[in-house]
Amino acid sequence: MRLAVLFAGAALAGGVAFVMLRSKTREPVQILLPPPAGAVEIRVHVSGAVNAPGVYTLSTAHRVEDAVRAAGGAAEQADLQQVNLAAMVREGQQVHIPTRLPVVVDVANPVATAPAATPAAKLNLNSVTLDQLRGVAGIGDVRARRIIQSREQDGAYQDPVDLIERRILTPALYQRVRDTFTAP
């Protein structure tokens, strides 16, 4: 009897070890969420700092938080403070999760600071933050909020000229700031 129990215990331990070793070589588990009743299936592209970026089938009843979960969750370096996780997802939307900026410590001056932005870097209208928009000359708080609100309600920007088409910027103001922005 003892021999049978010992043999069963060894077999169980070997099976557990086999499963653990085998699971390390597989791709990340993707969680596919079933659509709630009455919801329409849509495709959403989740990119950036997530564990399994890609295109996922969700529904019109899901939120950005669900899209991140479907992509295996946020990666360790994800900056979720820059994303509205409560926003509803839309057909063809790209949900981009930015990464946190690394902290740089100057040995001579041990105050932690974020690295300075390069002056030539363009702001992507589909991931730009409210604070970044406020820093653009001529945009201000009201227009900055309208840019982000339009992105959440009307979908991703395809081109910076969408700022005129969505009646957020006047053509004259757009001409002054057009080299500041980019969109896929």
C-alpha positions in Angstrom: 0.0 0.0 0.0 2.8 2.4 0.9 4.6 1.6 -2.3 1.4 2.5 -4.3 1.0 5.8 -2.5 4.7 6.6 -3.0 4.5 5.8 -6.7 1.3 7.9 -7.1 3.0 10.8 -5.3 6.0 10.6 -7.6 3.9 10.4 -10.7 1.9 13.5 -9.6 5.1 15.5 -8.9 6.5 14.5 -12.2 3.3 15.5 -14.0 3.3 18.9 -12.3 6.9 19.5 -13.2 6.2 18.5 -16.8 3.3 20.9 -17.0 5.3 23.8 -15.5 8.2 23.3 -17.8 6.0 22.9 -20.8 4.0 26.0 -20.0 7.1 28.2 -20.0 7.7 27.6 -23.7 4.2 28.5 -24.8 3.0 31.9 -25.9 1.1 34.1 -23.4 -2.4 33.2 -22.6 -4.9 35.4 -24.3 -8.2 36.1 -22.6 -11.1 36.4 -25.0 -14.1 38.1 -23.5 -17.6 36.9 -24.6 -19.8 39.8 -25.8 -22.8 40.7 -23.5 -26.3 40.0 -24.9 -27.3 42.5 -27.6 -23.7 43.8 -28.1 -22.1 43.9 -31.6 -18.7 42.2 -32.1 -15.9 44.6 -33.1 -12.2 44.4 -33.7 -9.8 46.5 -31.6 -6.0 46.8 -32.0 -4.2 46.8 -28.7 -0.6 48.0 -28.8 2.2 49.4 -26.7 3.0 48.2 -23.1 0.7 45.1 -22.9 1.8 41.5 -22.5 0.3 40.3 -25.8 -0.3 43.1 -28.3 -2.5 42.3 -31.3 -6.0 42.6 -32.8 -8.8 41.3 -30.5 -12.5 40.7 -31.0 -14.5 42.4 -28.3 -17.9 44.0 -28.3 -19.5 47.5 -28.3 -20.2 46.9 -24.6 -16.5 46.6 -23.6 -14.2 49.3 -22.3 -10.6 50.0 -22.9 -9.9 48.2 -19.6 -11.3 45.0 -21.2 -9.2 45.5 -24.3 -6.0 45.7 -22.1 -7.1 42.6 -20.2 -7.8 40.7 -23.5 -4.2 41.6 -24.5 -2.8 39.8 -21.5 -2.9 42.8 -19.2 -0.7 45.8 -18.8 3.1 45.2 -19.0 5.2 46.2 -16.0 6.4 49.5 -17.6 2.9 50.5 -18.7 1.7 54.1 -17.8 -2.0 53.5 -17.3 -2.4 57.0 -15.9 -2.2 58.3 -19.5 -5.1 56.1 -20.7 -8.8 56.4 -20.0 -9.5 52.8 -19.0 -13.3 53.5 -18.6 -13.7 54.7 -22.3 -15.9 52.4 -24.5 -14.1 50.7 -27.4 -15.1 51.2 -31.0 -14.8 49.2 -34.2 -11.3 49.6 -35.7 -10.0 51.5 -32.7 -6.3 51.3 -31.7 -5.8 51.3 -27.9 -2.2 52.2 -27.3 -0.7 51.8 -23.8 2.3 54.1 -23.4 5.3 53.3 -21.2 6.5 55.3 -18.2 9.4 57.5 -18.8 12.6 56.2 -17.1 13.8 58.2 -14.1 17.3 59.7 -14.6 19.3 60.5 -11.5 22.2 63.0 -11.9 25.0 61.9 -9.5 26.1 65.5 -9.0 22.6 66.7 -8.3 20.7 63.7 -6.9 17.2 65.0 -7.6 15.3 62.5 -9.9 14.1 64.0 -13.1 12.5 62.7 -16.3 14.6 62.9 -19.4 14.1 66.0 -21.5 12.0 65.6 -24.6 13.7 66.1 -27.9 12.5 69.3 -29.6 11.9 67.6 -32.9 9.7 64.8 -31.5 6.1 65.1 -32.8 3.1 64.4 -30.6 0.9 61.5 -31.7 -2.7 62.6 -31.6 -3.8 59.1 -30.6 -1.6 58.9 -27.5 -0.8 62.5 -26.5 -1.7 63.4 -23.0 -3.7 66.4 -21.8 -0.6 68.0 -20.2 1.4 67.6 -23.4 -1.3 69.3 -25.4 -1.5 72.1 -22.9 2.2 72.8 -23.6 1.6 73.5 -27.3 1.4 77.2 -28.1 -2.1 78.1 -29.2 -3.8 75.0 -27.9 -4.7 75.8 -24.3 -6.9 73.8 -21.9 -10.2 73.9 -23.8 -8.8 72.7 -27.1 -6.6 70.1 -25.4 -9.7 68.6 -23.8 -11.6 68.7 -27.1 -8.8 66.9 -28.9 -8.8 64.1 -26.3 -12.6 64.0 -26.1 -12.9 63.7 -29.9 -10.3 60.9 -29.9 -12.4 59.0 -27.3 -15.8 59.7 -28.9 -15.1 59.8 -32.6 -12.2 57.3 -32.9 -8.5 57.5 -33.6 -7.1 60.4 -35.7 -6.0 59.2 -39.1 -4.2 62.5 -40.0 -3.5 65.7 -38.1 -5.8 67.5 -40.6 -8.6 65.7 -38.8 -8.3 68.5 -36.2 -9.8 70.9 -38.8 -12.4 68.4 -40.1 -13.6 67.7 -36.5 -13.8 71.5 -36.0 -11.3 71.5 -33.1 -8.8 73.9 -34.7 -9.3 76.7 -37.2 -7.3 76.4 -40.5 -5.1 79.3 -39.4 -4.3 77.8 -36.0 -3.7 74.4 -37.7 -1.1 76.0 -40.0 0.8 77.2 -37.0 0.8 73.9 -35.1 0.6 71.2 -37.9 4.3 70.3 -37.6 3.8 69.5 -33.9 1.5 66.6 -34.5 1.4 63.2 -36.2 -1.1 60.4 -36.5 -0.9 57.0 -38.1 
